[in-house]
Amino acid sequence: MFDTQAFKRSTLALAAGLLMGGSALAQEVTLKFHHIWNPQAMASVNVIGPWCDKIAKEAAGKMKCQVFPAMSMGGTPPQLVDQVKDGVADVVITLPGYTAGRFPALEVFELPFMANSAEAGARAAWDYLQKYALKEFPGTKILAIWLHDEGYVHTREKPVRTLADFKGLKMRAPTRQTNKLLSTLGASPVGMPLPAIVDAVGKGTIDGFLLPWEVMPSLKLHEMVKYHSETDPSRPALYSAVFVFAMNQARYDALPADLKKVIDANSGAAYSQAIGKIWDGSQAAGRKAAQDRGNTFTMIPAAELDNWIKVSAPLYDDFVADMDKKGMPGKQMVQDARDLLAKYKIAK
């Protein structure tokens, strides 16, 4: 005899199970993570991979990354800021400076001779961001911000030892401020994002480039140049560039509370500092690859650097004037950035 009550009970149980399963499925979030580096790069191995692993573990499998390295979702590096703002990508790491003039407040950290520690720079940039630059990122949640380790001069055919050596060189730089710096020093600046450097050096389109040590091994750039000009550590770095780790704001807002907590626990001031520390720690490995190849190293002494500092000083005036035109307190912004870098300075 057919048991009607038993059938009803089993049907209700099945429906409840499907409902619960559907709810669980609804909470499984996959974040599309787009960035510029190849999978072997320091940032991929030491920052992006560990972050994705950590959020997956802390979310108990309810949230994970789908990583798209080396611009494999399409577009160009300068378009990453719009890809995350518009929700094409859920998460990106990029350089605001790739889009010249769009994020002017943050350019203060890309002025010459500002910082010489990625860790201190990260702490300073996070505080500064909250005061001056968050409004430059509508539709975007900034998870972390930092500077890279010290940027140096790398050339193919001749070393750079003095200011005069820049004359006639076609040099790559990543941002508007570093392009201005190169022009001030006497070189011909060629702006381009990181992935384009290999082709440009190989074809002789450029004579060299400004870069920190961190990224060179993954692109084998130490094999494409012979000379490396470093700067006396008693002076701030020749240049730095700003990175942001950014998430689409609407994507974050749509997360359930428990997954928001996971993102919150893996972002912010302390996380920015941790990434900066990773960047600082990457210098030795990058430099060793060039040493092992037998490349030539030059240390620019402090007395010579003081000439470079003097020649590039007008770039600060230009920044202040630009901010003032935008109704922002340019002089105070520079002072605040310097004060924050001094506050968080790392002893060397």
Order of alpha helices (4+ residues) and beta strands (2+ residues): alpha-beta-alpha-beta-alpha-beta-alpha-beta-beta-beta-alpha-beta-alpha-beta-alpha-beta-beta-alpha-alpha-alpha-alpha-beta-alpha-alpha-alpha
